[in-house]
Amino acid sequence: MNKHISANRTRKWVSSLLLLSLIAYLIVYPPLKKTDQTSSAASAVAKVNGVSISTDQLYKAMLVSGGQQTLDSLISDELINQEAQKTGIQITDEDIQKEISSIQSSYASNDEFQQALTSYGMTLDDLKKNMKTQVLLKKILEPQITISDDEIKQYYDQNIESLKIPEQIQASHISVTTKEEADAILAELKKGTDFATLAKDKSLDTATKDTAGALGYISSGKMEATFDTAAFALAVGETSSAVQTSTGYDIIKVTDRKAAYTPTLEEKKEDIKTTLTNQKLSTLSTTWLQEKKSQSTIENYLSKSA
């Protein structure tokens, strides 16, 4: 992940309560490794000073701490699957990938997205496998949602400040540990060595070195203060001297600049419609599930045994 990018950002509606439950399920109930046929249900999963903790103890503790919540999630999954079958709704790999892309786009970089997955104990493949329920629910509910032109206009008027696009620069950088390394790179640049080549060879920023150090377009305030000040002081085509940051030293090159801009209502219409749709989906998914549960015959043996 680019170490200078701020972590603060507004998240889109990228996961319903069901997805959160599924993630929690993966964390609390990770698949246990298969044992040989001599293993029993009471086999040890750990020992403390020679005293065994059995799988039975583990499962009972799991049931107490999160079993009911996880079972409720599985019941919700089944209700959604039954509704999808009844209405003939199906999903494709393309539908799954579209939702994954939506989630990825809410992060500043792919590295940050991967770190978020890791923090949940998941891989990208885990996420894809568990997206089916969310995508089905979205397909079921979207036809029930309408967004009027008046709602779009109201959102635009109320959020015009956040919709404004500030001045941006297109920049690349080379990140190193010491000033001596940075000075050596600057000397190479003065001799005519290509910036992109040096970024690939020398930069420590794993998120950008393979793309010649490209950071894309960035707005003021999104980077570390010293980096931000130096970068926005450069004219197009200029390269900075060694800039000290919290991680070492950076050499920055600016390749383009965009003036601050206020997009029109028409330009933001589709984006606003998507935002409003996601907001309504978030609310509707909860009430829809509650209604389906009240209309269904559900026998919860776990709650009876509690």
Secondary structure as UniProt FT lines:
FT   TURN            3..4
FT   HELIX           17..28
FT   TURN            37..38
FT   TURN            41..42
FT   STRAND          44..48
FT   TURN            49..50
FT   STRAND          51..54
FT   HELIX           55..62
FT   HELIX           63..67
FT   HELIX           68..87
FT   HELIX           93..104
FT   TURN            105..106
FT   HELIX           110..119
FT   TURN            120..121
FT   HELIX           124..129
FT   HELIX           132..141
FT   HELIX           142..144
FT   HELIX           149..158
FT   HELIX           160..163
FT   STRAND          168..176
FT   HELIX           179..190
FT   TURN            191..192
FT   HELIX           195..202
FT   TURN            206..208
FT   HELIX           209..211
FT   TURN            212..213
FT   STRAND          214..219
FT   TURN            220..221
FT   HELIX           225..232
FT   TURN            236..237
FT   STRAND          243..245
FT   TURN            246..247
FT   STRAND          248..258
FT   HELIX           265..295
FT   HELIX           301..305
//
